[in-house]
C-alpha cells in the first residue's frame, strides 16, 4: 500500500512540476515570437539555448513566420540553422515564404528559396501586419495582434498570389511558382 501511495504522490508532483514548466515555457515561447518579429537575434539564440522550439506555433505563427513579417533575415538564418522547418504552416496559415513575399522582402524570399522553401504551398489566410501586445500565446487572438488579416477562399493563396512586387514575383516564378 505504501508503494501505491508513494507512486501517486510522485505522479502528482511530476504533474505539478510539469504544469509549472509548461506555464513558464509558454511565456518563453511568446517572447520568442516577439524577439523574432523584432529581429532580436541575441534573444532568439538565448531562448533556443533554453530549449524553446524553433518551430513553436501559436495559432499558426512560428518564429520563422514572425521574423518574415519584419524581413528579419539574420533571425531567419539562425532559426534555420537551429532546425526550424522552412515550409512549416498550420494547414490554413501562411509559410515564411508567403509572408516574406507578401511584404516584398526580396532578399529574404531568395534566402528562403535557397533553403528549400516551397513556393506552391497554399494557404487561406496571411498576416500582412502583426503587433504582439500580450504576454502569452493564448492571448494572441484576443489582444488585437492581427492588425490586418487577408482572408480569401480556402487554399487559394500561394507565395506568388500574395506577392505584389514584380521582382519577387519573377524570382518566385524562376523557382517554379504557379498561381
N, C-alpha and C positions, 0 to 999 in steps of 0.2 A: 504494500500500500504506500509506503514511504517513497518508493521509486516512482509510482504513478503521480503522487503529489509533486515531487521534485521535477518530474518531466513537465507537468502542467505549469508550474511556476517558471521553469526555464523557457517554455514555449511562450508564455505571456511576456516575459522580459524580452525575448527576441522580437516579438511583435511590437512592443513599446519602443524599443531602440530602433527597429526598422522604420516605424512610422515617423519617429523623430528625425532620422537621417533623410527619409524621403521628403519631409517638410523642408528641411534645410536645403536639400538638393533642388527643390522647386525654385527657391529663391536664387540659387546659383544658376539654374537653367535660364531663368528670366534675365538675370544680369548678363548672361552670355548673349542673349538676343540683343539687348541694349548695346553692349560693347561691340558686337558685330555690326549693328546698324550704324553706330557712330565711328567705326573704323579704329577702335581701340585694340590694336593687335596685342599689346602687352597684357591687357586684362583677359583677352580671349585665351592667350597662351597660359596664363595663370589658372584660369578656370578649367582648361583642358588638362593641365597638370593635376588638378584636384579631382579629376575623374568625370567632369561633365562631358557628355557625349557630343561629338561634333555633329551628330545627326538628331539631336534632341528636337522634337517637333511640338509646337504649341499651335494647335488649330491649323496645321499645315505649314506654319512658319518655322523654318530651321535657321540656324546661324548663317549658313551659306546663302539662303534666300534673303535673309535680313541684310547681309553685307552687300548683296547685289542690288538692293534697293538704293543704297547710298554710293554705289560704284567703288566699294572698298576692296580693291584688288589685293592689297597686302594681306588683309584678313582672309580673303578667298584662298590665297596661296597657302596660308597657314592651316586653314581648315582642311583643304585637300591633302596637304602633307600629313595631317594627323588622322586621315581616314574618312573624311566626310564623303558621302556619296554624291557625285556631281549631278546625277539625274534624279535625286530624291524628289518626290512630290506626293501629296496626300491622296492622289487619285482624282481629286477635282481641282486641287490648287495648283499654282504655278511651280515651275522649276526655277533654279537660279538663273538659267539662261533666258527664260521668258522674261524674268524680272529685269535683268540687265538689258535685254533687247528693248523692252517697253520704255526704259529710261534712257536709251541711246548711249549706253556706255560701251563704245565700240572696242576699246582695249580689253575690257572685262569680258565682253562677248567673245573676242578672239581667244583670250586665255581659257575660258570655259570650254570652247570648242576644241582647243588644243589638248584639253584634259578629258576628252571623251563625252562632252555634253551632247545629248541627242536633240537635234533641232525639231523633230517631228512629234514629240510628246504633246498630247493635247490636255487642255485644262478648261474648266468652265468659269474660272474667275482668276483675277490677278490684282494684287495690290499695286497701286500706282504711287501712293504716298502712305507713309505709316508713321505714327507717333506713339511711342511706347511710354505710357504715363503711369502704369500701375507698378505693383511690386511682385506680382505672381502671374503665372501663365493663365490661371483660371479667370483672371480679371481682363484678359486681352479683349474679349468681345464686349465687355460691359463698360469699358473706360474710354470708348471712342478712339481706340487705337487705329482703327481703319478710317482714315480721313476720306479716302476715295477708293471705292471698290468697283472695278469694272466687271460686270456680270453679263454674260451672254448665254446663248443656248448651251446646254451641257455638251462638253467635249468638242467645242468648236474652235478653240484658240490654240495656236502653236506660237512659237517664238516669232515666226515670220508674220503671222496675223497681227501681233501686238506691236511689232517694230514700226516706228514712224520715220526713223532716219534712213535715208536711202543707202548710205554706206553700210549700215547694219544689215539692211535687207539684202544687199548684194553679197555681203560676207556670209550670211546665213544660206543663201542660195548656193554659193560655192561649196558649202558643206552639206548639200543635199536637202535643204529645207524646202518644204512644199506647203501650200496653203490648204 
